Amino acid sequence: MRNLPLLEICVETLAAALAAERGGADRIELCENLSVGGVTPSCELMRAARAQIHIPIFAMIRPRGGDFLYSAVEFEEMVRDLALVRNCGMDGVVIGLLNSDWLVDIARTHDLVELARPLPTTFHRAFDETPDLCAALESVIASGAARILTCGGKVNAEQGSATIAELVKAAGSRIEIIAGGGINAANIEGVLQRSHAREIHSGLSSSLPYPRADYSDFEAEIRKMAEVLKQHSSESSLASGRD
């Protein structure tokens, strides 16, 4: 059993995925068009990543940018994309569906969770758009999803750490809470300590090269984050041994 916490890095290119793995990421969230928050990656990108990446890859299933209120036609597209994700050898899926009242769409989320099995499902930061995060937590749990990615309803996970800690406590062992949003090497330790999250998600957009040819800074930042997590895990183990 691996020592937590776990580091998930969100990427939109194969080069970034390879850099993330070299830097020490534990898992990849793969999507395209991060400028709109990420959409379903192409089959070509998924197959290329699966052929060269050795850590788990979770693929985003999102038909477009914008809100998370999907039409019947868009939902059917998500169902088709889910089958594509499975065929491309992904290890998990990332989804997020809301109703017109901005509450979690439990029924259709459940449908996608069941279609994805045995792949685990993460409910992404559509969660943070809901009016009551505690109620949304119970709704996502009812859908059968395995994880929730959240910044605690704030601008970023650093500001939302206290709320994330409340969600972690309320979730218990029923679902995993991933802290994500604006996390980097400079603030990751603080987010860990205050949120008590056991999984961390980061996109490190400020470290991405432009034009995107040299990913050395991106890789170096991930390596710093991975080292912080390793140190945090060691210190937690020592503290547990003294208790």
N, C-alpha and C positions, 0 to 999 in steps of 0.2 A: 504493500500500500504506500503510495507516494506521500511525501510530507507536503502539506499545504503551507502557505497559499500557492495558488496556481496563477500563471500569467498568460492571459489571452491577448493576442495582438490582432487588430483589425487591419486588413490590407485589401487593395484592389488590383494588384499586379503580381505576377509570378516573382519578379525580382524582389519586391518587398517581402513576399512570403519567405523566400529563401534567406533574405537578410534577417528576418525575424527569427527563423529557426537557428541560424548561426549565432544570433545574439542571446539565445537561451529561452525563447518563448516556449511555453508548454502546449499551446494550442493556437490555431489560426482561425479567425473569423474571416471568411472570404466573401467578397462582394464586388460590385463594380459601381462606379460613379459615386464615390464618397462625397462629392460636392453637394449631393442632394440627400446625404445620409445613408447611401448605399442601396443598391437594388440587386436582384438575382444575378449572379455571375453567369457568364456564357459557359456552355458545355466545354468549349475549347479551353478556357481558363481552368475550369474544374479538373479536367482530365490532365492538363499539364501540371497543375499543382499536385494532384494525387500521384503522378508518376515521379515527382522529384522531392516532395515533402514527406518526411517520416513521422512527424508529430500529427495528432488529430487535427482535422479540418472541419469546421462547422460552416455551412453555406447559408447565406442570407436568402430568404425567399420573400421578395418584395417586388411587385410588378411595376412600381413607379415611385418617384419622390412625392413629397407633399404629405397630406394627412394619412391617417391609418384607417379611414372609413372606405371599405372596398365594395364595389358593386358586385352583382352576381357574376358578371362576365370576368371581372378581375379575380374573383375568388376561384373560378374555374381555371384561370391561368395559373394561380398559385398551386392548385392541385396538380396540374400538368408539370409545373416546375419542380414540384416535390418528387415526382417520379423520375425526372431528369437528374435531380440531385442524388437520388438513391443509385441510379444507374452509373453515375460518375464516381462512385466510391467514396462519397463524403461520410464523415463520422457523426455528423449531427446537423440539425437545421436551426435556423434563427428566424422567428416570425413575430408578428405583432398586429393584432386586429382589434379595432374598437367599434362600438356601436355609435349611432348618431348622437347619443347622450354622452359620449366620450367615456363610457364604461367599457370594461373588457368584454369583447364578444366571445362569451364562454362557449357557445354552441359551435361556432365555426372554428374557433381555436382548438376545441376538443377534436373536431373532425380531422384537422391537419395533424394534430398530435398522434391520433390513432393511425392515420395513413403513413406517418413517418416511422412508426415502430418497426424494428427495435432501435432505430436511431433516436437519441434523446433530443428534446426540443427546448430551446431557449426562447423566452418571451422578451423581446428587446425593449428599447427605451420608449416605445409607445406607452409603456407602463407609466412613465413620468407625466404623460399628458392627461391622466385620469384625475378626477377631482378629489378622490379619497384613496390614498395609497394603501391604507390598511385593508379597505374593502377590496381593492384591486388585487392585493396579495391573495386573499381567499378565493377570488374568482380565478386567478391563474392556477392556483393549486387545484381547484375543482376541474380545470381543463385537462389536467394530467401532465402539464409541462414540467420539465426537470429543473429549470433555472429561470431566474429573472435578472435581467440586466437593468441597473438603475443608478441614477445620480441622486436619488433621494428627493426627486422633484425640484431640485435647485438648478442653478446654472451649471454646476459641475459637482463631481463627487466629493471634492474637498469641502465645499460649502454644505453639501448634503450628508456629510458623514454621520451626524447624530441621528438623522432620520433613517439612514441605511442601517445603523446599529439597532434601531427599534424594529426594523423589518427582519433583520437577522434573528433577533430574539423571538419575534412572533412566528417566524417561519419554523424555527426549531429544526428538526430533521425532515420536515415534510417537503422542502424545496430548497435549492441552493440560491443564495443571493450573490450576484456578481456586482461589485462596485465598479462603475465606469463613468467616464466623462472628465476630460481634462487632466488625467493622471499622467505624471511623468516621474523621472528619477528624483526630482527635487521635492515632490509632495507625497510620493507613494507610501513612505513610512508613516507619515501623519494620518493618511487615509486608512491604512491598515489598523493603526492603534485605536482610532476613534470609531471606525465603522464595524470592526470585528469581522469584516468580510473575509471569506476564505478563498475567493477568486477575484482577480483584478483584470479589468479590461481596459485597453488603451489603443488609441489610433496614432498618437504622436504626430499629428499633422504638421506641427511646427518643425519637426525634424526631417520631413520628407524633402528630397532634393527637387529642385526645379531648374532646368528640365530634369526629369527623373531618370538619371543615368547612374549616378554615384550614390549608393545607399549606405555609405560608410558611417555617416553621422547617425542615421536612423538605427543602424545595427548597434553602434556604440551606446546609444541611449537605452536600447532594450537590454544590452548587457549590464548597464548600470542598474536598471530596474531589477533584473534577475538576481544580481548580487545583493541588493537590498532585501529581496524576498528570502534569499538563502540565509542571510544574517538574521533576519526577523525570525525565521523558523528555528534557527539554532538557539537564539536567545529564549524563545518560547519553550523549547525543549528543556533548557537548563532551568528555567523558572519552574516548570512543572515538576522537575526532579527534586527541587528544593521544597516543594509543597508537601 
